[in-house]
Amino acid sequence: AQSTGNPALLPLAAGATYGENDVARDIAGGILAQALPVDFTRSFHDTTRCATFTEITSASHPHPYVIHTRIEASEDGKVTRMESVVTDEDDWVFGADAHLAQTRVEDWGEIPAERRDPREVIQAAADAYIDNWGDPDLPVPHGTPCSRLEGRIYTGAKDPQGQTCTMGAFPQPIKTGNRRYVIDETVGAVSIFHDFSWIDAGLPADHPGTPASQTFRVENGMNRYIHEVTACTTPKCGR
């Protein structure tokens, strides 16, 4: 659907909902109506929730994008809910070329069955990372190596075999609300869609937050890769 710009290819259920950056919209007028070259894509699948996650990097398009998409489906394979965090040049530390160069060389392959973490362990490792933003004293199970890809910023550039995922304390605690999960034990992956509390300076006090997606590869109960895309509601938030 994305590569052809034809959202009608999606098997939508009656009453299906669609949204981009936490805003409900008509799927025919959204990003799926644009034919984008898919330079790299990665998906994983949650067979417990009947949900999927997909990361799309379109760096070669004249208007580059990095898109994270979460889909919920019915038992008969129809899409009941679809939501995307769509980022481009106005968004947090955006850089599709740099993002593409790193994401395509990472190993998110299937983990042998005897070494897989249960879904509760995978979610706990990811939640600990986000919870730590609100309380920097909370421990986070980062493995070694561990690297973070945040927009165009890759923390492992200087130390590929080191643990470079630790964030450190923020100027003020960050709370995140409305977490939505996709967990795939076969690849140790979890996606969390959520909202930042204060990163977007132009937001009114009653706004739910800045749309963001964090994606984790967890190995042996510890974070290995972390990807973040954040859609500014005011252009170039935080820069």
N, C-alpha and C positions, 0 to 999 in steps of 0.2 A: 504493500500500500504506500509506504513512504518513498520507495525508489521510483514509483510510477506517478505519484501524486494522485492516487485514486483511493480515497478512503472507503469507497463502496466495496472494495475487496475484503473488508473486515466483516465477519459474520456477527452482526450486532443483534442482540436480543431485543425484544420489544421492551421499551422503557429504559434502554441502556443509557448510562450517563457518560459524558465526556468532558474533560477539563484540561486546561493548560495553565501552569503556574497558579494553581488554586482558584482559577476562574472558570466557571462552567461556560461552555460555548458549543455552537453547532460544529460537529465534526467536519462538515463540508467546507467550513470557512477557516479551519485551523491549519496547523503546520502540515498535516497529512495531505492537504490539497496542493502542496508544493512537491514537485518531483526533485528529490535530493539525491545526489550521488552518495551511496553508503560506502565510505572508505574503510570503515571497520565497524563491526557490530558484535556484541556479546549478549547472550541471553541465558537465563536460568529459570527453573521451573519449580514451583511449590505444589506438590501433589496432595498435600494436606489441605491447603487453602484453595486449591484450584486457581492458582494465580501465576503470573509470569512477570519477569523483569527483563527489559532490554535496554542496552546502552548503544546509541548510534553516534558515530563521529562522522560528520560531513565537512571535512576540511577543504576539499577541492572545489566546493560550490562557491560562486562569487560572493555569496552571503553565508559564511561558515556557521555551523551549528554543532553543539554537543547536546544530545537529548537523552534523558532518562525516562523510560515509560514503564508504568505499572498497569497490568491488566488483570481483572478478575473475570472468571468465566463460569458458566453454568455447567451442569453435568453433561449436557448435550453439546458442549463446545461452543456455545454462543457467548459473545462478549457482553457482560452485564455492566462493567465499569472500566473505564480507561482514563488514565490521568498521566500527564507528562510534565516534567520540569524541562522547559525549552530554554537553552542559554545561547546567547550570541555576544557580539562585541560590547554591548552595554552592561554585561553581567560580571559578577564577581571574578576577578583575575582570569578572565576568559582568554583562551588561546587554543583554537582547535588543532593547529599544526603540532604544537608541543604536546597536547593531550594525545593526539593520534600516535605520535612517535613512541610514547611510553606505553599506552594501553595495549598496543598490538604486540608487544614483546613480553608481556606478563603471562605467567602460567596460571590460568584458572581452570585447568583440566580436571577430569574426574579423579576423585580420590578412591583408592581401593577400599572395598566395603569394610574390611577389618580395621581400617584406620579412620573411619569417618566419625566425626563428632555428632551427637544427637542435636536436634534442632534447638533444644533449650540452651545448650552450651554455646552454639553459634550465636543465637540471639543475645545471650548474656554478655558475650565478649563485645559485641557491637554496642549494646545499650550502655555498657560501662564507659565506653569512649565518649558517648554523647552526655551521659550523666555527669561525667567529670567536668564538663564545661560549667555546670552549675555549682560543683563542689570539687575544687582541685585536689582535695585530700582523698577522694575516692580512688582506689587502685584500678588500673586498666591493664588487662592482660595482653600486652604487646609482645610479639615474638621477636626473635632476632634471626634473620633480618625482618624489618617491617618498614614499609614506605607508604607515603601518602601522595596521591595525585589530586590536587585541588585546582581545578581550572587548568591553567598552563604551568602551575608550580608543581615540580616533582621533588619531594624532600630527599629522595635517595640519590640524587645526582652526585653528591660529594662523597657518599659512603654507602654504596649499593648493598653491602653486607651488614650494615649497621641497623640499629633500631632508631629510626628517624620519624616515628609517628607521634611521639609525645607532643602535645600542644603547649603545655604550660598554662599559667593563670591568665585570664582575660581581665581587662580593665574593670568589668563588672560581670557578675554571673550571667550565663546564657541559659535560658530555659527553652525547651522545645516542646511543642504540643502536637497533638493529632498525629502520632506515629502510626504509619501503615507499613506492614512487613511483607516481604516475600523471602522465603527461606528454602534453599535447596541443599540438602545434606550431601548429595552426590558430589558436589563441587565445593562444599564448605562455604557457601555464599549466602549473604543476607543483604537485602535492600531495605533501607528505611527512608520513607518519605516523611517529611515533618516540616515544621515552621520554626525559624529562628525568632528569638524574642526581641532583639534590638539592633541587629546588624545593619538594618536599613534605616538611616537617620530620618528620612522623610515620612515614615509611617505614622499615622495617627495613633493615639494611645490605645484605641479599641480595636486596632487591626490585629488579626490573628498571628501575623509574623511573615517573615520572608521565606518564600517557597524554596526548599532545598531537598536534595537527595544524597544520602550517604550509602555507599556500597562497600561491603567488606568481604574479603577472602579470609576465612578462619581455618587454621591448621593446628591440630592438637590443642584446641581450646584457646589459641592465641591469634591475634590479628596479624595477618601477613601483608595484605594490601588494603588500602582505604582509598576510595574515589569519592570526590565531592563535586556536585554541581549546584550552584546557587543562583536563582533568578532574581535580580534586583527589581524591586517595584518602583524605585527611583533610579534613574540611569547612573551606572558606575558607582553603586553604593559602596561605602567603605573605603574609597580610594582617595 
